[in-house]
């Protein structure tokens, strides 16, 4: 099973729109997926779900992570890296079984011109540490506000081409 993670807790984010786009494209290609928006993490996750504790609310997320074979992480740029809430998710999940020897595709987005290059690189290091195998084709989508139409669809031809290529490679990864 594939789970797409919209790696921000910001409501109504462009990250969530891109994650929904990926889910729609997977469905068109005949692949079902789940979408997890980190805006739905329990509000007190730092106090209730770290260091071996587990709340009922987070257990549902943990169960989804455990049953997932492949992850697509859509990561906005926050202060030159990925959002801290994504690291909180990784740290709150059971180690090593949550991510060990599973697969991931990484997509960086930003409102600036670099598409979260550094954040994707930083998160790749975390993925390697937890033995999450990363698809070599990592995407960086800059100027995200100009990339989406009002319905949340990507509209630039080269971005559509590269996301389609990444999705095809990830299905077979």
Number of C-alpha atoms within 10 A of each C-alpha: 13 23 22 24 22 26 28 26 18 14 12 11 16 22 28 27 18 24 26 21 18 22 22 16 17 18 12 10 13 9 13 14 19 15 17 20 22 20 17 14 17 16 10 10 18 14 12 17 22 16 12 10 13 17 14 11 15 21 14 11 17 18 12 16 22 15 12 19 16 24 25 25 22 27 29 30 24 14 10 15 18 25 18 13 17 19 13 16 19 17 14 21 23 18 12 11 13 21 23 17 16 17 20 25 24 22 25 27 28 22 17 13 13 16 22 27 22 17 23 26 16 14 19 18 14 14 19 13 11 17 16 22 20 22 15 13 16 18 20 26 22 21 15 20 12 11 19 17 11 6 8 16 16 20 12 12 9 10 16 14 10 16 21 16 12 19 19 14 14 20 12 6 14
